[in-house]
Amino acid sequence: MNTPVIALLGRRDVPTDAVEQYCRYLGVALQSHDFRLGIRRVPWEILGWRDALDALRLQAPSWRGRWVLVQYTALAWSARGFPCKFSRVLQILKFAGARIAIVFHDAEPFCGPRLVDRLRHRVQLHTMRRALAVAELAVFTVPPEKLSWLAGSSSRAHFIPVGPNLPIPIPSEQDFSRAGINSAMPTIGVFIITGGEPGARETKIILAAVRHAAQKLGKLRLSVFGRHAELREAALREGLQDLPVEVSAEGVLDDQQVIDRLRAADVLLFVRAPISTRRSSAIAGIAAGVPMVAFAGAETTWPITDAGVLFATPGNSAELHEALVRVLSDPELRSSLRQRSALAYRQHFSWPAIATRFAALLKSP
């Protein structure tokens, strides 16, 4: 008999909702462990908070004794990142007798130099600590010991990395063993660029790295795809117009198109942020077996360090450029990186591996 479990989400993100995708893939994988995951929302952005909470009060009593996996990101529970009402959601669930597990997709509160940023940081920190105190179980997508706000160890805090949010089959090591460049024109892939000013900074980093690689190696292809990619096409073309680089920029694609673009790349350049076990776009590259070049940071830890990634220090463009050229010019290195990613995906980042860890927690007393 399948045990019912609820995944509770806040407002829907558009045009793609990575947290909903996460829950859908997790739900499918949990079926083999005799769990049936249903997705519910608190649609406060549509109904308003009063009506949304009233609707939750009516529904929550039917979840008595069941696990409710509450998905936390600050912007899912507040338009501007002040998730004050999140505690009300947890209170309703607790009063109804639900077993509360919180999945912290945002593992750290937001930071920034402005007064409003510091206030937002304090509100988020207070909210996350209160949530941890209420929850019976807390799942973090980065190791808890890496978190600045989680003092000491907690028996309720557990680490489970995210999956790729794509239907990528679990490969054999032989599937990723090919070492050759895809064509006479090596391809550098970039999956998703951040919106706004951060995206402009990322674009400059990408341009500098690709220019350096083209000057060293000659003809290249730059394939940028996913959210916000099309918005940077003009800047990318202008920045590379004097070099033998073919530029392709595509926005949101369907799942199979994303997988095809990933697998067509000879290296994936990840510069959105330091690579981490909570970055599903980076995990997608590992799952697809693409050698990766990425910045390392405080959250760059096992098992991401077991995958086929070459790391550079944030802000050190020379390290990033050297790593990119090295991957593109060394067939044996590419083969080794692919095989490492195949093993890391199978053991840590595949949905069956993730569901096994969730099921062990949900079945514990």
N, C-alpha and C positions, 0 to 999 in steps of 0.2 A: 504494500500500500504506500502511495506517495504522500509524504508529509507536506502539507501546505506551508509555504513561507511567503512573506510579503516583502517586496522591494518598494520603499516609499521615497518618491522623488519630489523635488520642488518644481519650480517653473521650467518649462521646456526651453532649451537653447535652440537657436535657429542659425543657419539652415541645417546644421547637423547637431545632434545631442549626443555627445560622447558618453555621458553617464547612462543614458537610456540604452545605448548600444552595448555598453559594458554589462548592464543587467540582463539584456536579452541573451547575450552569449553565455553569461554565467548560468542563466536559467536552463538553457539547453544542456550544458555540461553537468548540471546538478541532477538531471533526470536519472542518470546512471547510478546515483547515490540515493535514490528513492526520495528526492525532494521535488516539489512542484512550486516553482517560483512565479508568483503573480505580480505584475507591476501596477502600482497605484500612484496617484499624484495628489499633491495639495496645490491646486491651481489658483494660488492667491493673486497672480497677475491678471487673471480673468475675472474672478468672483470678488476680489477684494479680500483682505485678511479676515474680516469678521465672518463672512459667509463661508469662506474656505475652512476655517477652524470649526464652524458649526457643522459642516458636512463631515469633517473628520471625526467629531464627537459622535455622530450618528453611526459611522462605519466602524470605528475602533473597537467597540465591544465585541464584534464578531471575530476579532483577532485575539481574544483572551487566550493566553497560554501558547500562542504562536510566536515564532520569531518574526520580527519586523526589521528588515535591514534598511535603516534610514541612510540615504545617500547624502553626504554633506559636501557641498562647495558653498562658499560664501555668497556667490552670485545666484545660486539656485534659490536662496531663501531671502534675498534682498537685491533690489535693482542696483544699488550703489555699494554693496558690500558691507552693509551694517545689519547682520542677520539676527536682530534682537528677538524676532518672533519665533526663531527656531526652538528656543527653550519651551515656548507654549506648546509646540507640536509634541515635544518629548513628554511634557506633563500630561497631555491628553492620552498618549499611548500608555504611559505608566499607570494612570488612573484606571484605564480600561483593562489592565492586567496583561498587556502584551509583553513579550520578552524583547528587549530593545538591544539591537546591535547596530552600531554606527560605523559606516564605511567612510573614512576621512579621505576623500579625493584631494582636498586641499589640506595638506599635512602641516602647513605653516600659515600663520596669519599674514596678510598682505603687508608690505613695507613701502615707505616712501618718505621724501624729505619734507613735505608740506604739513601744516598743522592738521588738515583734514585727514591726511594719510596716517599720522600718528594716532588720531582719534579712532580711525577705522581699525588700525592695528589693535588698539586696546579693546575695542568692542568685540572683535573677532576672537581675540585671546580669551576674554571672559566667557564668550559663548562656547568655545571649544572645551574649556576646562569644566564648565557646568555640564556640558553634554557628556563628557567622559565620566563625571561623577554619577550621572543618572544611568548610563548604559550598563547593561550586564556584560556586554562584549564590545570591544572596539577593534576595528581592523584598519590598519594604516597601510598605505600603498608605498611607503618607504619605511625602513627599519626604525622602530620607535627610539632607539638610542641615538639616532641622528637628529632628533627633533629638539629645538632649542627650548621649548616650553614644557616638555614632559619631564618633570623632575623625578629621578629615580626610576625603578622598574615597576610595572603594574602587571598583575596577573591577568588583567582584562585586556591588555594591549597586545595585539598580534600583528605580524607583518605578512601581507600577501601582495605580491606585485600585480600590476594590471596586465591584461592580455592585449592583443593587437587590435581588437575591434574590427577584425576582418576574417572572412572564412578561409584561412590559410591552412592547408593540411599539414599535419606533423610530418616532417621529412625524415628520410634516412640520411646518414652522413654522406652517402654516396651522391645523393641529390644535390648537395652543395659543394661537391669536390671539384667542379670544373674551374679551371684557373684562367681561361682565356678571356681577353677583352671581347665584348659583345660584337664589335664591328671595327671597321677601320677608323671609326670616329668614337672614341671612348665617351661614355655618358656619365655625367655627374648629376645625381638626382637630389632634389630638395622637396620634401613632403611637408606642406603647410608652412605658411609665413604668418606671423602674428599680425593682427590689425593695428592701425594707428602708428604712433611714433616708434614703438618697439619694432614694428615691421620695417620701418625705414632704416633703423640701425642694422637689422638683420640683412637687409638688402645690400648695404654697404659692405658688410663682412663677406657675403656671398660673392659680390663683384670682385673684391680684392683677391679672394682665394681662387676664383676661376681665372682671373687675369694672370695670376702667377702661374697656375698650372698650364694655361695656354702658351705662355711665353717659354715654359720649360719643355713642353711636350708637343706643341703644335695643335692640330685640329681636335676640337672637343665639341661635345654636345651638352648643353645645360637643359635639363628637364625639371621644371618647377611646376608642382601640381598640388591641388588641395585648396583648402580654405584660404582666401585672400591672395592666392598666387597670381590671379589674373590682374589684380590691382597693381602689381609690381612689374608687369611686363615691359612697359615703356622705359622705366628706369633701368631694367636689366639690359634691354636692347641697346639703349643709348650708351651704357657703361662698357659694353663689349663690342661696339660697332667697328672698332679698328683692329679686332683680333679674329682669327679663324674659329669662331665659336657659333654654333647653331643654337638658337634659343627657342625653347618651347615653353609656354606658360598656359596652364589650364586650371580652371577653378575647381569647384566641387565635382567629383566624378562618382560613378557608381562603384560598388565594391570591387568588381572584377577589373574594371579599368584601373583602379588604384593598384591592385595586385600586379597587373600587367606592367604598369609604369615602374613599380618598385623592382620587379624582376628584370626589367630592361636596363636598369642602372648598373654600372660597374662599381660605383661607390655612392653612398648616401651621405650628404653633408648635413649635419644636424647642428644648427647654431641658434635655435629659438631660445634656448636656456641651457645650462649644464644638464647633461643627460642624466636621467633618473628612472627608477623603477615605476614611477607614476606617470611617465610620458608615453601614452599609448601610440603616438605617432612614431616615436623612436622604437618602441617594441615591435611595431609593424615592420620596420626595416630588418630587425633581427629575425622575425618570423619568416620573412621573405628571403632570408639568406644573403642580404646585401652587405658587403663590407662597409663599415661606417667610420666616419671621422667626426668627432664631437668634442665639445668642451666638457671638462670634468669640473665638479663642484662638490659642495658639502653633502649632497644627496647621491653622489656617484659612488656606489658601493656594490657589494655582492647582492644579487647575482649578475648585475649589469656588467661587472668587470670580468665575468667569465665569457661574455659574448664576443663576437668578432668586431671589436671597436678599438680604434686608435684614438687616444685622448690627447687634448691640448689644453694648456692653462688658459682660462678666460682672459681675454685681453692680449694674449700673446699670439699675434698674427703670424709670426715666423714659424712657431710650432704647428699651427693649423695648416699653413701652406705646405710645410715640409711633409706632414702626415698625408695630405691629399695627393701630392706628387708621388710619394712612396707607394701608396696603395695602387695608383694607376699604372705604375711602372714596374711592379714586382708581382709576377704571376704566382709564385710560391706563397707570397704573403696573402694574396687574395684567396687562394685555395684554403690556407690555414684559417683565415678569418671566417670564411663560409662554414667550414666544419665546426668551428667553435660556436657559431650562431645556431647551427642545427642542434647541437647538444644542449645549449642553454634554452632554446625554445622548447625542446621536448621535455626537459626536466623542470623548468621554472615558469615559463611564460605562456605555455599552451593552456587552453581553457580546461582540458582534463586535469592538468596539474594543479591549476588554480582551484577548480571545483573540489578536488580531493582535499585540499587544505581547508576550504570552507566547510565541507561536510564533516571533517573531524572536529571542528569547533562547534558546529551546530548539534552534533550528537553527544557532545560532552555534557556531563551533569551541570 
